[in-house]
């Protein structure tokens, strides 16, 4: 089971977007859909899906947050033709962030924001592909220059984790600061993530549009991750928190999906900051 799962926030189009992704990427499918009723955003569609075997979640929960490129997804392709095929499908209604072409790090690469706002870095990768979808953190604005620090911080919290800076900016790569992270590899619970700094004048930074769900086996584990990660008290709500770099996380029990099938448990959850499993269990049994 994937311990950390990217979560995409859509206004109304979670199901439409995930059906689109299942049609674009090989080895991809919707794994479940459900509907949470009577939330402050109304009835919310929740979708679980896989892209190239990698687990994602999505929700339609209103226009509170918008997805932006501060978190994107590297897509490792077996051939240049596969890059072109995926690119062509994502280009419909999308916006090119880096043109499809040849770069020092790949013979075929492009960066695109699709019609639903999600950003993908499509890359031909020679040799063993390994994990084919790599979530990528881009540290911008007030957290630019903190990528290396953040990598060490995250690796210190999660088990089976490590961090390594593979490339740094050198003198003359303006506006980047010499020595900051051009590309770093972060392993969290055996899964790979990418990390970079960017000093360009981006108009975006981390927000709740893309968060990361941490599935916990019990209350002790929820308490542990909550204490380690939460740094913005006003952002704590319904199991959501924000860390000191602005990245959003959802710390939830493995049984959360079952709990949210009842209105009683949903209403209890909406009043919580940190999830208390015993309280949700009590409400769930009142159905």
Buried (B, 14 or more C-beta within 10 A) or exposed (E): EBBBBBBBBBBBBBBBBBBBBBEBBEEBEBEEBEEBEEBEBEEBBBBBBBBBBBBBBBBBBBEEBEBBBBBBBBBBBEEBEBBBBBBEBBBEEBEEBEEBEEEEEBBBBBBBBBBBBBBBBBBBBEEEEEBBBBBBBBBBBEBBBBBBBBBEBBBEBBEEBEBEBEEBBEEEEEEBBEBBBBBBBBBBEEBBBBBBBBBEEBEBBBBBBBBBBBBBEEBEBBBBBBEBBBBEEEBBBBBBBBBBBBBBBBBBBEBBBEBBBBBBBBEBBEEBBBBBBEBBBEBBEEE
